[in-house]
Amino acid sequence: MIKIFKSIAVASVAASLTACASPEVVDKRQMGDEQLSCMQLASEIQEAHEFERNAQKEKGITGTNVAAAVIFWPAIIGTYSNANDAIKAAKARKEHLVALSTKKGCGS
């Protein structure tokens, strides 16, 4: 019976940590990147920039973060960790797209 309660507690903690981790982590490379036109590359770079900006916002003082800190403080650690992963991924995506853009001679 105690094992069941421990399992439920562990599952609840894991669910709580991942539920608060909201910034989307994008893939550095996506299928079809090499076929994008210069205009599409510029659009994808802007989109990656928005992903990074949104992830930065998640690290600030938000209602969700305050509630997480008050109700279940480990959840805030999950959110910050996820936000850092999302920021790194967005920066890597932008670097990849800029390299493709340069390789294609876009913006010259």
All heavy atoms as an XYZ file, in Angstrom:
800
protein
N       0.816     -1.184      0.000
C       0.000      0.000      0.000
C       0.872      1.266      0.000
O       0.574      2.219     -0.681
C      -0.917     -0.045      1.222
C      -1.967      1.026      1.207
S      -3.097      0.793     -0.154
C      -4.611      1.026      0.658
N       1.973      1.226      0.776
C       2.877      2.371      0.842
C       3.544      2.591     -0.516
O       3.741      3.723     -0.943
C       3.920      2.185      1.959
C       3.221      2.222      3.323
C       4.994      3.242      1.888
C       4.120      1.922      4.485
N       3.878      1.508     -1.205
C       4.489      1.626     -2.534
C       3.552      2.347     -3.500
O       4.002      3.130     -4.327
C       4.856      0.249     -3.084
C       6.053     -0.378     -2.421
C       6.404     -1.679     -3.078
C       7.608     -2.317     -2.400
N       8.022     -3.540     -3.066
N       2.262      2.072     -3.393
C       1.279      2.721     -4.270
C       1.262      4.220     -4.002
O       1.288      5.021     -4.933
C      -0.123      2.106     -4.073
C      -0.139      0.671     -4.576
C      -1.177      2.941     -4.797
C      -1.419     -0.078     -4.270
N       1.258      4.611     -2.729
C       1.250      6.027     -2.387
C       2.529      6.722     -2.841
O       2.493      7.847     -3.331
C       1.050      6.223     -0.876
C      -0.354      5.944     -0.419
C      -0.596      4.999      0.561
C      -1.429      6.616     -0.973
C      -1.884      4.735      0.986
C      -2.725      6.360     -0.562
C      -2.963      5.423      0.419
N       3.659      6.041     -2.699
C       4.930      6.603     -3.166
C       4.909      6.781     -4.678
O       5.350      7.809     -5.198
C       6.104      5.714     -2.751
C       6.478      5.836     -1.306
C       7.701      4.981     -0.998
C       8.060      5.059      0.472
N       9.218      4.217      0.786
N       4.381      5.809     -5.395
C       4.293      5.893     -6.856
C       3.404      7.049     -7.290
O       3.721      7.788     -8.213
C       3.760      4.588     -7.443
O       4.631      3.526     -7.166
N       2.281      7.188     -6.599
C       1.355      8.284     -6.916
C       2.018      9.626     -6.622
O       1.906     10.569     -7.412
C       0.033      8.123     -6.133
C      -0.736      6.925     -6.671
C      -0.812      9.390     -6.233
C      -1.952      6.535     -5.855
N       2.740      9.718     -5.518
C       3.417     10.963     -5.159
C       4.482     11.325     -6.178
O       4.588     12.473     -6.610
C       4.033     10.841     -3.766
N       5.270     10.354     -6.585
C       6.316     10.596     -7.585
C       5.693     11.025     -8.912
O       6.152     11.967     -9.561
C       7.215      9.347     -7.762
C       8.118      9.492     -8.972
C       8.041      9.118     -6.508
N       4.637     10.358     -9.329
C       3.955     10.706    -10.578
C       3.362     12.109    -10.498
O       3.417     12.874    -11.469
C       2.869      9.690    -10.888
N       2.817     12.478     -9.353
C       2.243     13.812     -9.176
C       3.310     14.890     -9.264
O       3.110     15.925     -9.892
C       1.522     13.912     -7.828
O       0.436     13.036     -7.779
N       4.440     14.645     -8.643
C       5.540     15.610     -8.694
C       6.037     15.764    -10.128
O       6.234     16.877    -10.613
C       6.692     15.181     -7.753
C       7.943     16.010     -8.004
C       6.259     15.305     -6.303
N       6.227     14.662    -10.820
C       6.696     14.720    -12.216
C       5.693     15.455    -13.091
O       6.074     16.285    -13.925
C       6.938     13.312    -12.741
N       4.418     15.189    -12.917
C       3.388     15.863    -13.708
C       3.356     17.348    -13.403
O       3.209     18.177    -14.302
C       2.029     15.232    -13.435
N       3.530     17.707    -12.153
C       3.537     19.116    -11.763
C       4.714     19.853    -12.365
O       4.588     20.986    -12.825
C       3.585     19.255    -10.240
O       2.434     18.724     -9.657
N       5.868     19.215    -12.361
C       7.054     19.854    -12.925
C       6.924     20.067    -14.420
O       7.283     21.109    -14.937
C       8.301     19.025    -12.626
C       8.813     19.085    -11.200
C       9.932     18.074    -11.003
C       9.291     20.475    -10.849
N       6.402     19.088    -15.119
C       6.308     19.224    -16.574
C       5.126     20.078    -16.993
O       5.166     20.705    -18.041
C       6.214     17.848    -17.256
O       5.093     17.146    -16.718
C       7.479     17.049    -17.056
N       4.093     20.153    -16.191
C       2.926     20.957    -16.545
C       3.253     22.440    -16.561
O       2.695     23.202    -17.333
C       1.789     20.679    -15.569
N       4.164     22.866    -15.725
C       4.506     24.280    -15.641
C       5.577     24.670    -16.654
O       5.850     25.839    -16.843
C       4.988     24.613    -14.237
S       3.690     24.433    -13.010
N       6.211     23.712    -17.257
C       7.282     23.990    -18.208
C       6.668     24.253    -19.570
O       6.476     23.351    -20.355
C       8.248     22.813    -18.247
N       6.365     25.521    -19.836
C       5.573     25.826    -21.017
C       6.306     26.301    -22.261
O       5.776     26.140    -23.347
C       4.486     26.846    -20.651
O       5.082     28.018    -20.166
N       7.471     26.935    -22.203
C       8.060     27.390    -23.459
C       8.365     26.221    -24.396
O       8.851     25.182    -23.958
C       9.363     28.073    -23.048
C       9.254     28.320    -21.600
C       8.312     27.293    -21.066
N       8.045     26.416    -25.655
C       8.286     25.353    -26.640
C       9.757     25.304    -27.012
O      10.377     26.327    -27.281
C       7.443     25.605    -27.884
C       7.520     24.496    -28.885
C       6.602     24.700    -30.075
O       5.700     25.528    -30.012
O       6.827     24.010    -31.089
N      10.303     24.110    -27.019
C      11.695     23.893    -27.414
C      11.682     23.437    -28.870
O      11.163     22.378    -29.191
C      12.378     22.842    -26.511
C      13.814     22.604    -26.957
C      12.325     23.272    -25.055
N      12.230     24.280    -29.758
C      12.224     23.972    -31.182
C      13.445     23.151    -31.560
O      14.474     23.201    -30.886
C      12.178     25.260    -32.044
C      10.889     26.012    -31.826
C      13.365     26.154    -31.780
N      13.332     22.413    -32.652
C      14.463     21.652    -33.172
C      15.378     22.590    -33.957
O      14.908     23.458    -34.699
C      13.983     20.538    -34.103
C      13.242     19.442    -33.365
O      13.570     19.200    -32.187
O      12.333     18.833    -33.958
N      16.675     22.385    -33.806
C      17.647     23.204    -34.523
C      17.452     23.059    -36.029
O      17.416     24.041    -36.757
C      19.064     22.785    -34.132
C      20.154     23.482    -34.917
C      21.534     22.998    -34.498
C      22.617     23.624    -35.348
N      23.952     23.173    -34.934
N      17.346     21.835    -36.486
C      17.167     21.551    -37.909
C      15.793     20.940    -38.106
O      15.382     20.087    -37.336
C      18.215     20.570    -38.397
C      19.623     21.085    -38.293
C      20.632     19.987    -38.642
N      21.977     20.413    -38.391
C      22.755     20.979    -39.305
N      22.316     21.152    -40.527
N      23.978     21.347    -38.997
N      15.129     21.383    -39.145
C      13.824     20.824    -39.461
C      13.828     20.353    -40.909
O      14.563     20.884    -41.752
C      12.726     21.861    -39.224
C      12.622     22.244    -37.759
C      11.529     23.250    -37.480
O      10.731     23.587    -38.334
N      11.502     23.745    -36.248
N      13.028     19.349    -41.161
C      12.965     18.791    -42.501
C      12.560     19.891    -43.497
O      11.628     20.641    -43.246
C      11.937     17.656    -42.554
C      12.026     16.841    -43.820
S      10.856     15.463    -43.878
C      11.243     14.555    -42.416
N      13.292     19.987    -44.561
C      12.972     20.958    -45.601
C      13.666     22.298    -45.444
O      13.465     23.186    -46.282
N      14.466     22.468    -44.425
C      15.168     23.746    -44.231
C      15.999     24.125    -45.454
O      16.019     25.285    -45.857
C      16.085     23.693    -43.000
C      15.340     23.895    -41.686
O      14.152     24.279    -41.711
O      15.964     23.660    -40.631
N      16.682     23.142    -46.032
C      17.571     23.425    -47.157
C      16.820     23.902    -48.399
O      17.394     24.560    -49.255
C      18.421     22.191    -47.503
C      19.555     21.927    -46.532
C      19.095     21.350    -45.198
O      17.969     20.798    -45.122
O      19.851     21.451    -44.228
N      15.539     23.590    -48.490
C      14.757     23.984    -49.663
C      14.061     25.335    -49.485
O      13.405     25.820    -50.409
C      13.684     22.921    -49.992
C      14.243     21.652    -50.627
C      14.945     20.753    -49.622
O      14.486     20.595    -48.513
N      16.072     20.175    -50.010
N      14.197     25.961    -48.341
C      13.520     27.230    -48.092
C      14.113     28.344    -48.954
O      15.319     28.394    -49.173
C      13.632     27.617    -46.615
C      12.918     26.717    -45.617
C      13.233     27.158    -44.184
C      11.414     26.709    -45.844
N      13.255     29.239    -49.416
C      13.711     30.412    -50.163
C      14.275     31.431    -49.176
O      14.121     31.292    -47.955
C      12.529     31.035    -50.913
O      11.604     31.609    -49.998
N      14.906     32.459    -49.696
C      15.460     33.506    -48.836
C      14.364     34.151    -47.993
O      14.558     34.411    -46.801
C      16.178     34.559    -49.682
S      17.718     33.954    -50.433
N      13.205     34.391    -48.593
C      12.078     34.994    -47.880
C      11.591     34.061    -46.767
O      11.313     34.498    -45.653
C      10.936     35.284    -48.844
C       9.787     36.006    -48.209
S      10.008     37.776    -48.249
C       9.435     38.121    -49.886
N      11.514     32.783    -47.061
C      11.075     31.806    -46.065
C      12.097     31.673    -44.938
O      11.724     31.536    -43.773
C      10.825     30.447    -46.722
C       9.616     30.431    -47.637
C       9.547     29.168    -48.483
O      10.574     28.690    -48.985
N       8.344     28.639    -48.637
N      13.380     31.724    -45.282
C      14.424     31.677    -44.261
C      14.307     32.872    -43.316
O      14.401     32.719    -42.096
C      15.816     31.632    -44.893
C      16.236     30.293    -45.478
C      17.479     30.450    -46.355
C      16.490     29.285    -44.374
N      14.081     34.058    -43.889
C      13.920     35.259    -43.068
C      12.726     35.107    -42.121
O      12.795     35.477    -40.942
C      13.750     36.494    -43.947
N      11.659     34.530    -42.629
C      10.469     34.303    -41.807
C      10.748     33.302    -40.687
O      10.327     33.496    -39.539
C       9.327     33.800    -42.695
O       8.195     33.515    -41.924
N      11.472     32.234    -41.002
C      11.825     31.225    -39.996
C      12.762     31.802    -38.936
O      12.652     31.461    -37.754
C      12.473     30.011    -40.666
C      11.512     29.158    -41.467
C      10.549     28.372    -40.586
O      10.964     27.871    -39.516
O       9.380     28.263    -40.971
N      13.673     32.669    -39.347
C      14.579     33.318    -38.393
C      13.763     34.183    -37.433
O      13.981     34.162    -36.215
C      15.657     34.148    -39.118
C      16.627     33.210    -39.853
C      16.407     35.058    -38.146
C      17.548     33.903    -40.834
N      12.795     34.918    -37.963
C      11.928     35.757    -37.129
C      11.113     34.897    -36.161
O      10.946     35.237    -34.997
C      10.999     36.616    -37.999
C      10.102     37.532    -37.206
C      10.871     38.512    -36.331
O      11.945     38.992    -36.691
N      10.334     38.798    -35.163
N      10.622     33.778    -36.647
C       9.848     32.870    -35.795
C      10.712     32.311    -34.658
O      10.276     32.242    -33.504
C       9.272     31.728    -36.621
C       8.332     30.827    -35.843
C       7.711     29.750    -36.708
O       7.463     29.998    -37.906
O       7.477     28.650    -36.176
N      11.947     31.950    -34.964
C      12.867     31.454    -33.936
C      13.157     32.544    -32.915
O      13.250     32.282    -31.708
C      14.157     30.950    -34.575
N      13.265     33.775    -33.396
C      13.472     34.911    -32.496
C      12.279     35.059    -31.545
O      12.459     35.324    -30.344
C      13.690     36.194    -33.297
C      13.880     37.396    -32.441
N      15.024     37.610    -31.706
C      13.060     38.439    -32.179
C      14.896     38.741    -31.033
N      13.714     39.258    -31.300
N      11.071     34.872    -32.061
C       9.867     34.953    -31.226
C       9.845     33.835    -30.183
O       9.452     34.059    -29.035
C       8.604     34.896    -32.086
C       8.365     36.151    -32.893
C       8.185     37.391    -32.019
O       7.448     37.325    -31.012
O       8.809     38.419    -32.338
N      10.256     32.628    -30.571
C      10.342     31.524    -29.616
C      11.297     31.891    -28.478
O      11.012     31.658    -27.302
C      10.821     30.231    -30.288
C       9.738     29.473    -30.996
C       9.793     29.301    -32.365
C       8.679     28.914    -30.297
C       8.800     28.587    -33.036
C       7.688     28.196    -30.945
C       7.750     28.035    -32.316
N      12.437     32.472    -28.837
C      13.415     32.870    -27.825
C      12.844     33.951    -26.912
O      12.969     33.882    -25.683
C      14.696     33.373    -28.495
C      15.762     33.783    -27.509
C      17.007     34.340    -28.168
O      17.110     34.350    -29.407
O      17.891     34.784    -27.406
N      12.189     34.930    -27.508
C      11.603     36.029    -26.731
C      10.537     35.516    -25.764
O      10.486     35.908    -24.601
C      11.013     37.065    -27.683
C      10.873     38.445    -27.083
C      10.442     39.396    -28.168
N       9.104     39.000    -28.589
C       8.038     39.772    -28.532
N       8.156     41.016    -28.135
N       6.864     39.335    -28.908
N       9.686     34.620    -26.237
C       8.639     34.053    -25.380
C       9.235     33.232    -24.239
O       8.717     33.247    -23.123
C       7.669     33.208    -26.198
C       6.804     34.052    -27.108
O       6.590     35.235    -26.854
N       6.317     33.460    -28.181
N      10.305     32.513    -24.521
C      10.963     31.730    -23.472
C      11.585     32.654    -22.427
O      11.538     32.362    -21.232
C      12.023     30.814    -24.079
N      12.143     33.772    -22.868
C      12.712     34.754    -21.931
C      11.626     35.286    -21.008
O      11.854     35.472    -19.811
C      13.367     35.926    -22.681
C      14.647     35.591    -23.382
C      15.831     35.443    -22.439
O      15.726     35.591    -21.235
N      16.976     35.113    -23.008
N      10.438     35.518    -21.552
C       9.319     36.022    -20.740
C       8.932     35.031    -19.646
O       8.529     35.436    -18.565
C       8.098     36.288    -21.623
C       8.197     37.525    -22.460
C       6.903     37.698    -23.242
C       6.982     38.823    -24.227
N       5.753     38.922    -25.033
N       9.036     33.737    -19.945
C       8.660     32.708    -18.975
C       9.557     32.729    -17.745
O       9.178     32.227    -16.692
C       8.698     31.321    -19.608
C       7.598     31.073    -20.595
C       6.211     31.028    -19.968
O       6.083     30.507    -18.832
O       5.271     31.521    -20.595
N      10.740     33.292    -17.873
C      11.667     33.343    -16.756
C      11.372     34.524    -15.834
O      11.907     34.618    -14.752
C      13.110     33.421    -17.256
C      13.562     32.136    -17.912
C      14.936     32.244    -18.484
C      15.971     32.432    -17.430
N      17.343     32.432    -17.948
N      10.504     35.413    -16.272
C      10.177     36.582    -15.466
C       9.119     36.275    -14.426
O       8.743     35.125    -14.189
N       8.615     37.330    -13.814
C       7.570     37.182    -12.808
C       6.233     37.134    -13.526
O       5.772     38.129    -14.074
C       7.602     38.346    -11.800
C       8.929     38.350    -11.051
C       6.440     38.246    -10.824
C       9.138     39.530    -10.144
N       5.663     35.949    -13.551
C       4.343     35.753    -14.153
C       3.420     35.185    -13.085
O       3.872     34.687    -12.053
C       4.407     34.770    -15.335
O       4.761     33.474    -14.836
C       5.418     35.199    -16.397
N       2.140     35.253    -13.340
C       1.172     34.689    -12.399
C       1.424     33.214    -12.164
O       1.356     32.722    -11.031
N       1.750     32.502    -13.229
C       2.023     31.069    -13.115
C       3.256     30.819    -12.257
O       3.259     29.930    -11.404
C       2.228     30.452    -14.513
O       1.074     30.724    -15.297
C       2.455     28.963    -14.431
N       4.300     31.616    -12.476
C       5.528     31.427    -11.702
C       5.319     31.744    -10.224
O       5.840     31.057     -9.357
C       6.666     32.280    -12.270
C       7.160     31.763    -13.598
O       6.810     30.672    -14.022
N       7.973     32.552    -14.274
N       4.555     32.794     -9.936
C       4.281     33.151     -8.550
C       3.474     32.045     -7.876
O       3.785     31.623     -6.761
C       3.551     34.509     -8.461
C       3.054     34.771     -7.050
C       4.465     35.631     -8.922
N       2.439     31.559     -8.580
C       1.625     30.472     -8.021
C       2.473     29.225     -7.803
O       2.349     28.555     -6.770
C       0.460     30.164     -8.962
N       3.342     28.939     -8.749
C       4.208     27.759     -8.616
C       5.129     27.910     -7.409
O       5.349     26.957     -6.664
C       5.025     27.552     -9.881
N       5.654     29.104     -7.215
C       6.556     29.341     -6.093
C       5.828     29.198     -4.757
O       6.376     28.674     -3.791
C       7.189     30.718     -6.206
N       4.582     29.644     -4.724
C       3.814     29.592     -3.477
C       3.280     28.190     -3.212
O       3.392     27.665     -2.108
C       2.650     30.608     -3.525
C       1.706     30.414     -2.346
C       3.199     32.027     -3.550
N       2.698     27.579     -4.232
C       2.017     26.294     -4.049
C       2.985     25.120     -4.079
O       2.935     24.237     -3.237
C       0.918     26.110     -5.108
C      -0.152     27.178     -4.914
C       0.307     24.727     -5.043
C      -1.155     27.266     -6.035
N       3.858     25.115     -5.080
C       4.761     23.972     -5.245
C       6.054     24.477     -5.855
O       6.233     24.477     -7.069
C       4.097     22.907     -6.130
C       4.870     21.627     -6.214
C       4.998     20.799     -5.107
C       5.483     21.252     -7.399
C       5.721     19.621     -5.190
C       6.205     20.073     -7.488
C       6.320     19.260     -6.372
N       6.966     24.935     -5.001
C       8.160     25.628     -5.477
C       9.031     24.830     -6.446
O       9.663     25.427     -7.317
C       8.994     26.160     -4.320
C       9.574     25.102     -3.442
C       9.046     24.593     -2.310
C      10.803     24.413     -3.655
N       9.860     23.623     -1.793
C      10.949     23.484     -2.601
C      11.797     24.477     -4.637
C      12.045     22.640     -2.495
C      12.878     23.636     -4.525
C      13.001     22.732     -3.468
N       9.109     23.493     -6.385
C       9.947     22.806     -7.386
C       9.455     22.998     -8.827
O      10.227     22.866     -9.770
C       9.873     21.331     -6.972
C       9.605     21.370     -5.508
C       8.684     22.547     -5.337
N       8.179     23.338     -8.999
C       7.651     23.544    -10.351
C       8.338     24.717    -11.035
O       8.536     24.715    -12.246
C       6.145     23.766    -10.301
N       8.702     25.727    -10.255
C       9.374     26.894    -10.836
C      10.730     26.499    -11.404
O      11.168     27.030    -12.420
C       9.497     28.038     -9.812
C       9.837     29.349    -10.510
C      10.539     27.810     -8.782
C       8.663     30.145    -10.863
N      11.379     25.528    -10.780
C      12.667     25.033    -11.278
C      12.467     24.380    -12.646
O      13.254     24.592    -13.564
C      13.298     24.048    -10.269
C      13.635     24.779     -8.973
C      14.536     23.384    -10.859
C      14.020     23.879     -7.822
N      11.379     23.615    -12.793
C      11.071     22.992    -14.073
C      10.815     24.022    -15.159
O      11.289     23.888    -16.290
N      10.082     25.070    -14.805
C       9.786     26.129    -15.771
C      11.062     26.836    -16.201
O      11.285     27.074    -17.387
C       8.790     27.143    -15.174
O       7.568     26.460    -14.884
C       8.513     28.287    -16.138
N      11.925     27.202    -15.244
C      13.165     27.890    -15.574
C      14.096     27.010    -16.399
O      14.728     27.479    -17.338
C      13.877     28.380    -14.307
C      13.394     29.737    -13.865
C      12.087     29.907    -13.413
C      14.215     30.842    -13.905
C      11.626     31.148    -13.020
C      13.760     32.086    -13.507
C      12.467     32.231    -13.068
O      12.015     33.463    -12.688
N      14.159     25.741    -16.057
C      15.005     24.812    -16.804
C      14.501     24.672    -18.236
O      15.281     24.717    -19.196
C      15.016     23.454    -16.113
O      15.749     22.526    -16.878
N      13.184     24.534    -18.394
C      12.601     24.420    -19.719
C      12.811     25.704    -20.514
O      13.107     25.661    -21.707
C      11.118     24.075    -19.616
C      10.469     23.934    -20.972
O       9.762     24.825    -21.409
N      10.724     22.830    -21.635
N      12.672     26.847    -19.855
C      12.874     28.133    -20.530
C      14.313     28.241    -21.030
O      14.555     28.685    -22.159
C      12.537     29.291    -19.595
N      15.272     27.828    -20.208
C      16.672     27.870    -20.636
C      16.913     26.945    -21.828
O      17.632     27.313    -22.766
C      17.600     27.500    -19.480
C      17.710     28.606    -18.456
O      17.536     29.780    -18.775
N      17.978     28.238    -17.224
N      16.307     25.761    -21.807
C      16.426     24.837    -22.941
C      15.815     25.446    -24.192
O      16.362     25.335    -25.288
C      15.739     23.504    -22.633
C      16.468     22.688    -21.572
O      17.639     23.006    -21.270
O      15.849     21.737    -21.042
N      14.658     26.096    -24.040
C      13.969     26.711    -25.183
C      14.793     27.860    -25.764
O      14.866     28.022    -26.984
C      12.585     27.194    -24.755
N      15.420     28.637    -24.901
C      16.257     29.755    -25.360
C      17.454     29.230    -26.139
O      17.767     29.719    -27.233
C      16.706     30.623    -24.162
C      15.502     31.361    -23.572
C      17.806     31.601    -24.570
C      15.747     31.952    -22.198
N      18.119     28.214    -25.591
C      19.278     27.619    -26.282
C      18.879     27.049    -27.635
O      19.577     27.225    -28.632
C      19.881     26.504    -25.425
C      21.043     26.917    -24.580
C      21.822     25.697    -24.126
C      21.534     25.471    -22.661
N      22.287     24.363    -22.097
N      17.741     26.357    -27.671
C      17.279     25.738    -28.911
C      16.924     26.799    -29.947
O      17.247     26.650    -31.135
C      16.067     24.845    -28.633
N      16.271     27.870    -29.535
C      15.900     28.938    -30.466
C      17.146     29.613    -31.034
O      17.207     29.916    -32.231
C      15.004     29.958    -29.770
N      18.147     29.839    -30.176
C      19.405     30.444    -30.658
C      20.109     29.525    -31.653
O      20.609     29.984    -32.682
C      20.328     30.752    -29.479
C      19.883     31.946    -28.673
C      20.828     32.218    -27.517
C      20.368     33.437    -26.744
N      21.246     33.756    -25.624
N      20.126     28.224    -31.362
C      20.749     27.260    -32.276
C      19.996     27.226    -33.599
O      20.609     27.146    -34.671
C      20.778     25.870    -31.642
N      18.671     27.302    -33.539
C      17.857     27.312    -34.771
C      18.182     28.546    -35.596
O      18.353     28.465    -36.811
C      16.368     27.269    -34.418
C      15.446     27.414    -35.614
C      14.831     26.115    -36.007
N      13.905     26.281    -37.120
C      14.122     25.799    -38.322
N      15.202     25.091    -38.576
N      13.241     25.970    -39.286
N      18.256     29.699    -34.940
C      18.575     30.935    -35.668
C      19.946     30.838    -36.329
O      20.106     31.220    -37.494
C      18.539     32.146    -34.726
C      17.148     32.608    -34.388
C      17.117     33.967    -33.717
C      17.850     34.001    -32.424
N      17.704     35.268    -31.689
N      20.939     30.322    -35.600
C      22.283     30.176    -36.169
C      22.267     29.269    -37.389
O      22.913     29.566    -38.399
C      23.242     29.624    -35.114
C      23.581     30.597    -34.026
C      24.394     29.980    -32.899
O      24.813     28.803    -33.016
O      24.604     30.667    -31.885
N      21.529     28.175    -37.298
C      21.409     27.240    -38.428
C      20.776     27.931    -39.632
O      21.265     27.814    -40.765
C      20.577     26.026    -37.990
C      20.145     25.138    -39.104
N      21.020     24.380    -39.850
C      18.905     24.888    -39.606
C      20.345     23.705    -40.770
N      19.068     23.996    -40.633
N      19.703     28.678    -39.383
C      18.999     29.345    -40.476
C      19.831     30.472    -41.088
O      19.827     30.660    -42.305
C      17.647     29.883    -39.982
C      16.641     28.811    -39.580
C      15.471     29.430    -38.823
C      16.148     28.043    -40.801
N      20.559     31.194    -40.257
C      21.435     32.259    -40.773
C      22.538     31.649    -41.632
O      22.878     32.184    -42.700
C      22.012     33.112    -39.620
C      23.151     33.999    -40.087
C      20.910     33.954    -38.985
N      23.087     30.512    -41.214
C      24.120     29.841    -41.997
C      23.550     29.406    -43.351
O      24.217     29.572    -44.389
C      24.659     28.640    -41.238
N      22.327     28.874    -43.361
C      21.707     28.496    -44.634
C      21.479     29.721    -45.508
O      21.696     29.683    -46.719
C      20.361     27.793    -44.378
C      20.390     26.361    -43.911
C      18.980     25.870    -43.597
C      21.031     25.466    -44.959
N      21.048     30.804    -44.889
C      20.795     32.050    -45.603
C      22.075     32.584    -46.234
O      22.093     33.001    -47.406
C      20.203     33.068    -44.634
O      19.913     34.262    -45.276
N      23.159     32.518    -45.496
C      24.462     32.975    -46.004
C      24.922     32.071    -47.149
O      25.412     32.562    -48.178
C      25.507     32.967    -44.866
O      25.034     33.830    -43.820
C      26.858     33.431    -45.347
N      24.759     30.774    -46.967
C      25.154     29.807    -47.990
C      24.407     30.043    -49.307
O      24.974     29.899    -50.396
C      24.865     28.382    -47.477
C      25.273     27.283    -48.393
C      24.954     25.941    -47.736
C      25.148     24.775    -48.671
N      24.777     23.499    -48.046
N      23.139     30.457    -49.206
C      22.334     30.714    -50.401
C      22.556     32.112    -50.971
O      22.032     32.423    -52.028
C      20.839     30.553    -50.064
C      20.434     29.116    -49.858
C      18.940     28.997    -49.700
C      18.588     27.525    -49.635
N      17.261     27.260    -50.142
N      23.297     32.941    -50.255
C      23.571     34.303    -50.732
C      22.403     35.244    -50.491
O      22.265     36.257    -51.180
N      21.561     34.944    -49.529
C      20.419     35.811    -49.229
C      20.906     37.106    -48.576
O      21.859     37.100    -47.800
C      19.464     35.111    -48.251
S      18.804     33.557    -48.882
N      20.244     38.179    -48.893
C      20.556     39.453    -48.280
C      21.829     40.115    -48.765
O      22.300     41.078    -48.192
N      22.406     39.600    -49.844
C      23.642     40.215    -50.324
C      23.378     41.240    -51.381
O      22.344     41.432    -51.883
C      24.607     39.166    -50.849
O      23.980     38.284    -51.741
